[in-house]
Amino acid sequence: MSEPAVPSLPNEAEHALAVVEHDVDASLLQRVIEAALLTAEEPLSLADLKRLSEVSLENRQIEKWLQQIATRYADSGIELTRVSSGWRFRARPELQEYLDRLNPQKPPRYSRAVMETLAIIAYRQPVTRGDIEEIRGVAVSAQILKTLEGRDWIEVIGTRDTPGKPELFATTQQLLDDLNLRTLNELPALEEMGSLIDQSGQDRN
């Protein structure tokens, strides 16, 4: 006598099983993404996060998981934020004064000339050294530009097609990351930039 055939699962049950299996994978990937973000020294882009999975993932799926991760940390001392080059965890700004007690060294303070030069490049880019000097009304020393380049806040992106081929300066993605911004459109009012620069110095100490 032949054994009875094993009844196949109804369509609804097969779908439910697939959902459960999918949820297990999603749960694992969320934990992997969370671990990567918590241990990364630099922001991680969607392309970086896709490399964590063995299967192809859509941007919207990863962004959904990122939102869920951010929600889980909503009441904690850290937050998941999106900046120009990707996503990263950081201490909540209102807690920074307490964290500074572990490292009481003061962040670097930049001269008015450095801040004015950075602001001109940020809001008028791309600009030449001559443009900056015309706007400020005074000469711009090479040390000011070296200071901003050394912090990786500005870079040369080309030359202007005029006699002498003066270099064109623009801000970098690093500046946006340090200011916790996604795009140049989110740059604050000019008078607010100084306080953000001071805060970014604390974050990177």
N, C-alpha and C positions, 0 to 999 in steps of 0.2 A: 504494500500500500504506500503510495507516494505521500510525502509529507506535504501538509497544506502550504500553499504559497503565503509568504509574508505579505500582509496587506500594505500597499503603498500609502504613504502619508497623504492626507488631503492637501490640496493646494495651500490652504490657509496655514496648516501646520508646517509645511515645507518653508513657507515664507517666514513664519515665526522663528524657525530654526536658523534660517539664514540671517535674520535680524540679530539673533542672539550671538551667532558666530561673528557677525560684523561688529557688534558692540564690543566683544572681547578684543578684537583687533584695534578698534578705535580707542578703547581704554588704554591699551598698551602704548599705542602711538602717542596719545596725549601725555602719558607719563614720560615717554622718551623725549618728547618735545619740551616738556617742563624741565626735565633734568638738563637737557642741552642748554636751555636758556639760563638756568640757574648757575651753570658752571662756565658758561662762555665769557670770555674777557671782552668781547666786542659784540655789538648787535648782530643778530642773525636774520638774514633775509628769507623770504619765502623759498627762494631757490636753495638756500642752505638747509632749511627745514625739510624740503622735499627729499633731500639726500638721505635723511634718516630712515626713510621707508623703502622696503623692498618692492613695493607696488607703486604704480603711478598715482599721484594725488592731485586733486584740483585745488587751485588757490582758495576757492570759497570754502572748501572743507577744512583746510588748515586754518583759515581765518576764523571759522566757526569754533574750532578747538581752542584757538588763542583767546577768543572772547570768553569761552567757558573757563579757561585757566585764569584769566584776569578776574573773572567774577569770584572765583574761589579765594583769591587773595584780596578781595575788596576791603576786608576788615583787618588786614594784617599790617605789619610795619613796612612791607615792601609792595611795590606795584609793578605790573607789566605795562610798559609803555611802548609806543611806536615812534620811532625817529626816522630820519632820512634814509639810513642804510638798513633798517630792519626793526626787529623787536628786541627788547632787553628788559631785565628786571633792574629796579633801582630802589634805594631807600626813599621813603616818602619825604618830600622836602621839609615838611614841618618837624621831622625828627632829626634833621641834619645837625642842629645845634648840640644835640646829645651825643651823636656819633663823633662830632669833632673833638670831644673830650678824650677819645682814644688816640687822637693825633692832633694835638693842639697847635701844630705848625700852621702859621697863617698862609693862605693861598697867595700866589703872586698878585701884586697890585700893579696895574698898568697905568702908565702916564696918560694924561689927557691927550697928548699928541698921538699915542698909539691907538686910543679908543676912537678918536676922531678919524684917523686914517682907516681903521677897520670899518667904521660906520659908513664912510664915503664909498669904500669898495663894496660893502654889502648892499647899499641902496642905489648905487649908480653903476654897478658892474655891467660889462667889463670896462675898466678905466686904466689909464696910463699913470705913471708917476707924475707927469706934467698935469694931467687932469686933477689929480689930488692936490697938487701944489696950487693950482689955480683956484680951486674951491676953498682951501684952507687959507690961502693968502700968504703962506710961508713955505720955505723949502722942506721937503720930506727927506729925512736922513736915511741912509741905507740901513742903519741899525733898526729903525722902526719896521721896515719891511722884513728884515731878517727875523725880528722878534715874532712877527705874525706868521711868517713862513715856518719858523721853528716850532710854533705851536700847531702847525698844520691847519691854520685857519684860512690862509690865502695861498693861491698858486698862480703861476704864469700859464695862461691858456692859449697864448699866441702873440702875435705882434700886429700893430696897426699899420696899414698900408700908407704910411706917410714917411717923409724923409727921416732917416735915422732908425726906422722900424722899431719904435718904442714898444716895450713889453706891455701886454694887457694882463691886468690882475683881476681875479675873481675869487669869491669865497669857495670853500671846499665843503664836501659832505661832512667832514669831521666837525666843522663849526656848527652845522645844524644838529649833529648828534650831541655835541657838548651843550647846546642850548635846549636840547630835548624837543627839537622841531622836526617836522616832516619835510616841509618845503620852504622856499624863500618867501612864499606868500604869507607864511605864519610869523615872519620877523616882527618883533614888537616895535612899538613906537621908539623913536631914537633915544629918548630919555630913560627908557626901561632897559636898554641893552646892557648898560654898565652893571646893574644888579644881577642880570642873568650871567654875565661873564664872571662876576665874583662867585656866584653859586657853582658854576661849572668848574672853577678852580678847586672848590671844596670837594666836588664829586670825584675829581681825578687824583686827589691826594691819597 
